[in-house]
């Protein structure tokens, strides 16, 4: 069950690719996006970047 909570979709910031990934820990979401370049940082000033923006995941499948 835990492994199922770690499989997510990531759409990297500024890219047109969709990734099926294994997250570094169980998550409650399923789809994570970066949005426009730098949008997360502007919305969360001074906060540490989340795992999907720093690349702390293992890519299972890449779809163009």
C-alpha positions in Angstrom: 0.0 0.0 0.0 2.8 2.4 0.9 4.4 2.0 -2.6 1.2 3.0 -4.2 1.2 6.2 -2.3 4.7 6.9 -3.6 3.8 6.8 -7.4 3.0 10.2 -8.7 2.9 12.3 -11.9 5.4 15.2 -12.2 5.3 17.8 -15.0 8.6 19.7 -14.6 8.7 23.4 -14.7 9.3 24.8 -18.2 9.2 21.4 -19.8 6.5 19.7 -22.0 7.2 16.2 -20.6 5.1 14.1 -18.2 6.9 11.8 -15.8 5.5 8.9 -13.8 7.8 8.9 -10.8 8.5 7.2 -7.5 8.4 9.9 -4.8 11.0 9.9 -2.0 8.2 9.4 0.6 4.4 8.6 0.6 2.3 11.5 -0.7 -1.3 12.5 -0.5 -1.3 14.2 -3.9 -0.9 12.5 -7.3 0.0 15.2 -9.8 2.7 17.8 -9.2 3.6 20.6 -11.6 6.2 23.4 -11.6 4.0 25.9 -13.3 5.7 28.9 -14.9 9.4 29.4 -14.3 9.9 30.4 -10.7 6.2 30.5 -9.7 6.6 28.2 -6.7 9.4 30.4 -5.3 7.4 33.6 -5.7 4.4 32.0 -3.9 6.5 30.5 -1.1 9.3 33.0 -0.5 12.0 31.7 1.8 10.7 28.1 1.8 12.7 25.0 0.9 11.9 23.8 -2.6 9.7 20.6 -2.6 10.9 17.2 -3.9 9.2 17.5 -7.3 11.0 20.8 -8.1 14.5 19.6 -6.9 14.4 16.2 -8.8 14.4 14.1 -5.6 12.4 11.3 -7.3 13.1 8.2 -9.5 11.6 8.4 -13.0 9.6 5.2 -13.9 8.3 6.3 -17.2 8.8 9.5 -19.3 6.0 10.6 -21.8 6.7 13.3 -24.3 
